[in-house]
Amino acid sequence: MTGIAAASFFSNTCRFGGCGLHFPSLAELIEHIEDNHIGEWP
């Protein structure tokens, strides 16, 4: 994987349902997904 591909893969951007919010850390991204998207119906 190239550096650019790795940066894309490891970006802390929520892609759940097209959300698109960006977070400074993976932990904050996970917390956002758990709090806002898990259990929601599309």
LOLO-654945 format. One record per atom (N, C-alpha, C): atom name; x, y, z; residue number from 1. Coordinates in Angstrom, 2 decimals. Example, Ala and Ser with C-alpha at 12.3 -4.5 7.8 and 13.67 -1.06 7.14 Angstrom:
BEGIN
<"N", <13.19, -5.69, 7.80>, 1>
<"CA", <12.30, -4.50, 7.80>, 1>
<"C", <13.20, -3.30, 7.80>, 1>
<"N", <12.85, -2.25, 7.08>, 2>
<"CA", <13.67, -1.06, 7.14>, 2>
<"C", <12.90, 0.03, 7.87>, 2>
This chain:
BEGIN
<"N", <0.85, -1.18, 0.00>, 1>
<"CA", <0.00, 0.00, 0.00>, 1>
<"C", <0.89, 1.24, 0.00>, 1>
<"N", <0.58, 2.18, -0.85>, 2>
<"CA", <1.37, 3.40, -0.91>, 2>
<"C", <1.00, 4.32, 0.24>, 2>
<"N", <1.80, 5.34, 0.44>, 3>
<"CA", <1.53, 6.30, 1.51>, 3>
<"C", <0.19, 6.98, 1.36>, 3>
<"N", <-0.15, 7.34, 0.13>, 4>
<"CA", <-1.43, 8.02, -0.12>, 4>
<"C", <-2.59, 7.07, 0.16>, 4>
<"N", <-2.47, 5.83, -0.32>, 5>
<"CA", <-3.53, 4.85, -0.07>, 5>
<"C", <-3.67, 4.58, 1.42>, 5>
<"N", <-2.56, 4.48, 2.11>, 6>
<"CA", <-2.60, 4.23, 3.55>, 6>
<"C", <-3.26, 5.41, 4.27>, 6>
<"N", <-2.96, 6.62, 3.85>, 7>
<"CA", <-3.57, 7.80, 4.46>, 7>
<"C", <-5.08, 7.80, 4.26>, 7>
<"N", <-5.52, 7.39, 3.09>, 8>
<"CA", <-6.96, 7.29, 2.81>, 8>
<"C", <-7.60, 6.22, 3.67>, 8>
<"N", <-6.95, 5.09, 3.76>, 9>
<"CA", <-7.49, 3.96, 4.49>, 9>
<"C", <-7.60, 4.27, 5.98>, 9>
<"N", <-6.62, 4.98, 6.50>, 10>
<"CA", <-6.57, 5.24, 7.93>, 10>
<"C", <-7.08, 6.62, 8.32>, 10>
<"N", <-7.80, 7.29, 7.41>, 11>
<"CA", <-8.36, 8.58, 7.79>, 11>
<"C", <-9.47, 8.35, 8.81>, 11>
<"N", <-9.64, 9.27, 9.70>, 12>
<"CA", <-10.65, 9.13, 10.75>, 12>
<"C", <-11.94, 9.82, 10.32>, 12>
<"N", <-12.40, 9.47, 9.12>, 13>
<"CA", <-13.62, 10.04, 8.59>, 13>
<"C", <-14.74, 9.01, 8.66>, 13>
<"N", <-15.86, 9.42, 9.17>, 14>
<"CA", <-17.01, 8.51, 9.27>, 14>
<"C", <-17.63, 8.35, 7.89>, 14>
<"N", <-17.66, 7.13, 7.41>, 15>
<"CA", <-18.27, 6.84, 6.12>, 15>
<"C", <-19.61, 6.12, 6.27>, 15>
<"N", <-20.11, 6.09, 7.48>, 16>
<"CA", <-21.36, 5.39, 7.78>, 16>
<"C", <-22.52, 6.18, 7.18>, 16>
<"N", <-23.19, 5.59, 6.21>, 17>
<"CA", <-24.35, 6.23, 5.61>, 17>
<"C", <-24.06, 7.59, 5.00>, 17>
<"N", <-22.82, 7.83, 4.56>, 18>
<"CA", <-22.46, 9.11, 3.96>, 18>
<"C", <-22.29, 10.24, 4.97>, 18>
<"N", <-22.07, 9.91, 6.22>, 19>
<"CA", <-21.94, 10.91, 7.29>, 19>
<"C", <-20.87, 11.96, 6.96>, 19>
<"N", <-19.62, 11.51, 6.77>, 20>
<"CA", <-18.55, 12.40, 6.35>, 20>
<"C", <-17.85, 13.21, 7.43>, 20>
<"N", <-18.25, 13.08, 8.69>, 21>
<"CA", <-17.57, 13.83, 9.75>, 21>
<"C", <-16.16, 13.28, 9.94>, 21>
<"N", <-15.22, 14.19, 10.26>, 22>
<"CA", <-13.82, 13.81, 10.47>, 22>
<"C", <-13.49, 13.99, 11.95>, 22>
<"N", <-12.68, 13.06, 12.47>, 23>
<"CA", <-12.31, 13.08, 13.88>, 23>
<"C", <-10.80, 13.03, 14.02>, 23>
<"N", <-10.25, 13.69, 15.06>, 24>
<"CA", <-8.81, 13.72, 15.26>, 24>
<"C", <-8.20, 12.37, 15.62>, 24>
<"N", <-9.00, 11.46, 16.17>, 25>
<"CA", <-8.45, 10.17, 16.56>, 25>
<"C", <-9.42, 9.05, 16.21>, 25>
<"N", <-8.88, 7.84, 16.10>, 26>
<"CA", <-9.69, 6.66, 15.83>, 26>
<"C", <-10.68, 6.43, 16.97>, 26>
<"N", <-10.23, 6.65, 18.21>, 27>
<"CA", <-11.11, 6.45, 19.37>, 27>
<"C", <-12.33, 7.36, 19.28>, 27>
<"N", <-12.15, 8.61, 18.87>, 28>
<"CA", <-13.27, 9.54, 18.74>, 28>
<"C", <-14.20, 9.12, 17.61>, 28>
<"N", <-13.64, 8.61, 16.51>, 29>
<"CA", <-14.46, 8.10, 15.41>, 29>
<"C", <-15.31, 6.93, 15.87>, 29>
<"N", <-14.71, 6.00, 16.58>, 30>
<"CA", <-15.44, 4.83, 17.07>, 30>
<"C", <-16.55, 5.26, 18.02>, 30>
<"N", <-16.25, 6.18, 18.93>, 31>
<"CA", <-17.26, 6.67, 19.86>, 31>
<"C", <-18.42, 7.31, 19.11>, 31>
<"N", <-18.11, 8.10, 18.09>, 32>
<"CA", <-19.15, 8.74, 17.26>, 32>
<"C", <-20.03, 7.69, 16.60>, 32>
<"N", <-19.42, 6.67, 16.02>, 33>
<"CA", <-20.19, 5.62, 15.34>, 33>
<"C", <-21.09, 4.89, 16.34>, 33>
<"N", <-20.54, 4.55, 17.49>, 34>
<"CA", <-21.33, 3.85, 18.51>, 34>
<"C", <-22.50, 4.71, 19.00>, 34>
<"N", <-22.23, 6.00, 19.21>, 35>
<"CA", <-23.25, 6.89, 19.77>, 35>
<"C", <-24.30, 7.32, 18.75>, 35>
<"N", <-23.93, 7.39, 17.48>, 36>
<"CA", <-24.80, 7.99, 16.49>, 36>
<"C", <-25.33, 7.07, 15.40>, 36>
<"N", <-24.66, 5.96, 15.15>, 37>
<"CA", <-25.06, 5.15, 14.02>, 37>
<"C", <-25.44, 3.71, 14.35>, 37>
<"N", <-24.88, 3.14, 15.38>, 38>
<"CA", <-25.18, 1.76, 15.71>, 38>
<"C", <-26.63, 1.66, 16.20>, 38>
<"N", <-27.36, 0.77, 15.60>, 39>
<"CA", <-28.75, 0.57, 15.98>, 39>
<"C", <-29.73, 1.42, 15.19>, 39>
<"N", <-29.23, 2.31, 14.34>, 40>
<"CA", <-30.11, 3.13, 13.51>, 40>
<"C", <-30.49, 2.37, 12.25>, 40>
<"N", <-31.70, 2.58, 11.81>, 41>
<"CA", <-32.12, 2.02, 10.53>, 41>
<"C", <-31.88, 3.05, 9.44>, 41>
<"N", <-31.44, 2.60, 8.27>, 42>
<"CA", <-31.17, 3.57, 7.18>, 42>
<"C", <-32.40, 4.33, 6.73>, 42>
